[in-house]
Amino acid sequence: MPRPIKTLLFSSLYPSSVRPGHGIFVETRLRELLKTGKVETQVVAPVPWFPFSSTVFGEYGRFAATPKFERWNGIAVHHPRYYLLPKIGMNLAPQALANGAIPTIRKLIAEGFDFDLIDAHYYYPDGVAAGIIARAIGKPFIVTARGSDLNLIPNYREPRRRILETASLADASIGVCNALMERLSSLGAAPEKLDVFRNGVDLERFHPEPMPEARRLLGLPGGKIILSVGNLVELKGHAIAISAMPALPADTNLVIVGKGPLESELKSLADRLRVSDRIVFAGSIPNTDLRWWYSAADVLVLCSSREGWANVLLESMACGTPVISTAVGGTPEIVTNPQVGRLMHTRDSAALVEALLGLMNNYPDRAAIRQYAEQYSWADTSNRQVALFRRIMASQCAPRPEAASHA
């Protein structure tokens, strides 16, 4: 039997004991990969340096409170610090990340974790930083793109240049949906080095619960329940869901799960539209508990302006709940069947109302929705990762043509 592959997962998007929901989609893919028993991994997840850990400093206080090392869900996670002035350091971020992480990585190698390759997540700045690190320590590396890193950041000239440079140096680039790799190819990356490993869904964590029991447990009202899950930021489109409420039947309620800077603005919008009594702001909910919220809802809505691969759609489907979403990023690759959900081709409340009324009038079978989600298990993605890692390792061991000619 081949020895286990040793990888170093590198990304600033990774959960910690201080920020347990941060980058959970990266942890989920790693957790599923480790179930194969063919990979050993340690994680380097840099955080910005900040001197004060008090909660009065908000997110920066949480950076300071993050431990330098911890075992998070059984995985060794290192959190080296890097120095970067907030808001003005986009072009400097990759080098800052690399400078902060390299001493920790060299120490890991010296202590015996001489890994085979770097598995980086989020193309900019993390993937570019991984390329700098890989050259410094002489290791191969791959980069997984996840959404805004290719949909938004390449609009800036210098990050775009660095992304393409990294794509040419990387042993492989991975997208969580076809749309992301099409985007990278259109920017100028070599298509033969691009691959798509779609995210799966944890079918054990996300499964249907009886709707009456879920509503009773969560203290939710009767009638129809629309669920909107995501950070309270503009790109998630919670305001569109709120704006749709006046046009929906009076027994329809909206539950918003998430926290973020727009909370007071969203509540003010609900007040102005006189629908506050039909909206529940549930706050942040641990990923492990979300199945109860999906199961309690009649439909999940996702009104995003952009997405890579929206995990909430598959999580909802795995709980038997249909979805309505804007047709952005990889979403059309998920919602391929009208019996599991609808796509909005305009991002506004009128389109949402039309989709909601259409779905409610022809409500799909929840058991069939769960069955649809079951095709998105993690097994295929994990096996393809292992195969890619082994290919890269084999290419590193193969003799160079000029070396073979002198043998």
N, C-alpha and C positions, 0 to 999 in steps of 0.2 A: 504494500500500500504506500502511495507517495506520502512524503512528510507533509504536515500542514503548511499552508502558505502563511507567511507572516506579513501583515500589512500594517501600515501606519495611516489611520484615518486622520486627515487634516482638514479642519474647518472651524471657523468662528461660530458657525451655526450648529451648536450641540448643547443638549440640556446639562444642567448642573443642579446641585442641591439648592442653590439660590434662585435659579431660573429654570424650574423643572419642565416648563412647556416650550422653552426656546429651542428651535431647530429639531423638534421631536421627529420630524419626517426623516432626518438624516439618521438619528438613532434607530428608528424603526427598521430602515433598510439594513443597517448593520446588525441589529438584533436578529433579524430573519436570516441573514447571511451566516451568522455564527451557529445557527441551528444545524447547518450542514455538517458541522464537525470537521470541515476541511480548511478552516481559516482560523488563525490566531491574530488578534488585533489589540493595539493600544491606540488611544485617541489623544491627539494634541489639538486642543481647542483654545486658541489665544483669546484673551479679553483685554480691553484697554486698561492701561494703568490709571488709577485714581487714588488719591491719598486717604479719603475718608469713607468709611463704610456706613455712616449713619443713614437711616431711611429718609431723612430730609433731603438727601441729594438724589432721590429717585433712582433711575436706571444706573447712574454712575456710582451711587452708593452700593448697588448690587454688584457691579463690577468689582469693587474693592473687597466686598464680602465673599467673593468666590474663592474657594480654597485653591491653593496651588496644585494640589493633587487630591483625588478622591476615587473611590470605586463606586461608580454610579450604575445601578442595576447590574452589578457584577463585572463591569468593564472598567479597566484602568483608564482614567481620564486625567490628563495634565492640562493645566490652565496657565501657561506662561503669560507674562504681561508684555504688552507692546506700547510704545509711546506714539501718540498721534493727536494733533490738535483737532478737536471736533469741528465738523462742518467745512473745514478748509483743506482737508488732506486727502481728497479722492485720488489724486495722482501719486501721492506718496504712500498710500496705504499698503500696497503689496510689499514694498521693501520694509516698511515698519513691521508688518506681520512676520516676514521672514527673519528679520533681525531679532525679534523677540523670541521666536520659536527655535532657532538653530541651536543655541546652547542646550536647551532641554532635549532636543533630538539627538545631539551628539552624546549627551550623557546617557540616554536610553541605549544607544548602540554600545557605548563603553561598558555598560552594566549588563550586556548580554542580549538585549532585544535588537538583534541585527536583522531588521525587517527586509523583505524582498522588494517592496514597492510602496509608493505613497498613493493613497486613495483620497483625492481631494474633492471637496464638495462646494459648489457655488463658484462660478467662473471668475468673478472679479469682486473683491481683490484676492479671495482665498486661493483660487486656482493659479493665478499669476504668481502669488507668493509661493505656492507649492513648486512651481517651475524653478524659481530662484533657489529654493531649498534643495531640490533634486540635483541641480547642477553643482551646488556647494558640497554635497555629500556623495555624489556619484550613484544615485538611485533612479530607476525608472519611475514614471508617475502617470496617473490618469486623472482626468477632471470630469466631474458630473455637473452639468448645467441644470438649473432648477426653475428658472422663470425670469424674474426681473434682471438677473445677471446677463441675459442675452436679449431680452425683450426691451429693456430700457437703457442699461448702462452703455452699450455700444453707440448710443446717440452722441456720446462725448468722444472727441477725436482721440485723445491720448489713451483712455481706457480701451477703446476699440483697437488701437494699434497693439497694445499689450496683450489683449485677448487673442488676436490673430497670431501674434508671435508665440504665445503659449500653446495655441492649438497646433502649430507646426512642430513644436518641440515635444509635446506630450506623446506618449505611446498610444493613447486613445482618448477620445472625448465621448462622453455619454450624455444623452438627453433623456429626461424622464417622459418625453413625448416626441413624436415625429416633428411637431411644429418647431421645437427648439433646435433640432439638428438641421432642419431646413433653413432656419434663420442663420445658424453658424455657417452653413455652406454658402448661403447668399452673401455673407460678409467676406468670403474668400477662403475659408478653410477647406482643406483637401477632403473630399467626400469619403475616400477610402479609409480615413481614420475616425469616422464618425459612426456611432452606434446608438441604438435606442433600447434602454432597459426601463420599461414602464414600472411605476410603483405598483405594488400589490396592496392588498388590504388584509389586516389581521382578522381572519374569519372566526377566531376563538374569542378575541376581545369584542368584536362587533357582531352581534347576533340579535335577532328579534326578541324583545320582551313583550308581554301582553300590554297593549295600549292602556287599558283601564288601570292596571297596576302601576305602570310607569307614571301616569298622570297623578294618581293618588300619592305615590312616593314623592313626587316633585312638587306637589301642591299646585298643579296647574288647573286652569279653568276648563269647563266643558266647551262644546262647540268645535269648530275647526281650528287647528293650530298650525300656523306657518312657523318654521324654524329658520333662523339665519345665524350662521356660525362663522366667526372670524374676528380678528382684531378690529377695534372700533376706529378704523381709518378709512379715508375716502375710497381707496381702491376696492374695498370689499362691498361697497354699495348698500350698506344698511339704510341709508337715507332713501334709496329708491324703494325698498321694502316698506318703510314707514309711509312714504308718499302714496303708496298703493292702497293703504288701509281704508281711506274714505270711500273708495269705489267698491269695496268688498262687502259682503253681507255682514250684518251687525253682530252675528255670532262667531265671526272670524277673529282670532287673536294671533298676535305676532310675538314670538319669543326670540330674543336676541341674546346669544351666548358669546361672550368675549369682553375684553376691556381695552381701553385705549384713549387717546387724547380727544376724541370727538364725542365722548359720552354726554357731556352737558349740552353740546350742540344738537345731538340727536334727540335728547329729551325735550329740548326747547322746540324742535320741529314737531314732535308728537303733540306738545301742548298747543301749538299754533293750529294744527290740523284737527284738534279736539279728538284725538284717538288715544290719549295717554292711558285711559282706563282699559284699553284693549291691547296694551303692549307690556311685556315683562322683560326687564333688563336683568338677566340672570347672572351677569358677571363672568369671571373666568371659571371654567369647569375643567378638572383634570381629564386628560384623554381617556383614562381608564373608566371614567363615569359617563362618557358621552353617549354610550349606547342607550341609556335610559331616556335621554333627551330626543335622540333620533326616533326611538320607539314610541315616544309620546306624541310625536308630530304626525300630521297628515301629509306634510310635504316639506322638504328642505329647499330653500331658495338661496342662490349664490349669484349676486349681481355685480360681480367683479369687473373691473376695467381691463385687467390682464391676469393671467394665470399661467403657470407651467402645467403641472398636473395636480389638480385640486383633490387632495386626499379626502376632504369632507364628502365629496360626491359618492365615492365608493364606500366610505364608512356608513353613510346614510342608506345606501342600497343594501349593504350587508345586513342592516337592521330591518330591511323590508320596506323602507320609506322612499317614495319616489322623489325626484329632484326636478328643479327648474333652474337653469343657469344661462348666463350670457354665453354666446358661442365664441369664446376667446381661448387662445393657447391650445392646450391639449384637451379641452373640454369636449369638443366634438368627437374625440377619439374614445371618450368614456360614455357619453350619452348618445348611443348609436341606435337606440330602439325606442319608439314612442311609448312602449309599454313599461319603460322604467323612468321616463322623464321627458321634459321638453326643453328645447333650446330657444333663447330669446335672441333675435338677430338685431334688435336695437336695445340699447341700454337705457330704458326709461320705465316709469311706473305704468304707462299705458300698455307696453308690451308685457310687463309682468302680470298685470291684471288679466289680460287676454289669455296668457298661458295658464294662469291659476284657474280661471273659470273653465277653460277647456279641459284641464286635467281633472278638476273636481267633477265635471259632468260626465267624464268617461274614466272613472277612477281605476287604476290598474290593480292587478292582483299582487298583494304584498309577498306571498310565497314565491311567485314567479320573479319578483324583483330580487329577492334573496338568492334565488337560483342563478340569476344573471350575474350577480356579484361574485359567485363562487368560481367563475372562470378567471378571476383576478387574484388567485392565490399567489404567494410570494415564491413558490418553488421554482418556477421557470426563471425568474429574474435572478434568484440566488445561484442557480446552476450555471446560468450564463456568465455571471460574475466570476465564478470559480474558473470556468473555461478560459475567460479572458485573462485572468491573472496567470494561469499556467502558460498560456501562449506568450505573454510578455516575458515571463521568467525563462522560457525556452529560447526566445530570441536573444536574451541577454547572454545565454550560455553558448549560443551557436558561434562558431568561428567566423571572423570577418573574412570576406572573399580574398583580400590581399594576404591575410594570414594563412589561409588555406593554400594559396598558390605557392607559398614559400615552404610549405611543410615537406 
